[in-house]
Structures are given as C-alpha cells and as structure tokens.
Amino acid sequence: MQTIDTPLLRIAYDEWNPTADRAVILLHGWPDSPRCWADVAPVLAQAGWRVLVPALRGFSPTRFLRADTSAGALAALTTR
C-alpha cells in the first residue's frame, strides 16, 4: 500500500495501472475493507483503467494525523 496525506488523514491505498489515462476509485463500506475489490481491480486495470482503492477512515493503515482529531468524513479524501 502507498499513502497520501490530507489535512486530516494519512490515507493508505492500493493502485493498479498508474499510467492509464482514465481513473476509477473503488470505495468500500463497513465492515468491508479494500480487499473486497481484489478480484475487480485487476480486471479494470487490464481494461485500461487506473484503479485506486483507498482504505477508508477507520481501516488500518489509514489514520488521523493528529491525536486531537475525533471526526472525519469522506471529504477528507479529496482535500490535499
């Protein structure tokens, strides 16, 4: 997994086909994890998509950057 930081979170993610011209982001719900996309992501990558699968808030290794942060939202994924 790779990571990227937003103001609130260090988001871990898996990536397939990083040089593709078009991208898709696959999000999991609770109690699922990024592994739920393990069969789908490679197929999309083979079809020409850049595939990003983040570990959403609450799923390791994604974590809050500050101990005093007690809430987060999906918007934290888009703020850089």
Secondary structure, 3 states (H helix, E strand, C coil): CEEEECCCEEEEEEEECCCCCEEEECCCCCCCCHHHHCCCHHHHHHCCEEEEEECCCCCCCCEECCCCCCCCCHHHHCCC
